[in-house]
Amino acid sequence: MNSEDHTGVAATLGRSDILRIAGNIEDSKVAAIERAGATAADLETAAAWASGLTGVMGEERRPLAGVVAQVYDILTADEDFGEDRD
């Protein structure tokens, strides 16, 4: 993956990039992330939040916004947060 195109602008991700960063996720989620126009940084941040890595959130713990928030919603759309997991 090339995170920047020849103009220095962050490039959006393709299917293989998304699966490399997010792991084994459903095809519908991959397609939704592609449609959102997420960059690697967007997906990495959303995936860290979705997996509960609090260190990435920083001291301020500001809510997610923009594409990162969209991707977070996509990644967590079918999770049951109230359920205990082993």
Beta strands, then each sheet from edge to edge (+ up, - down):
end
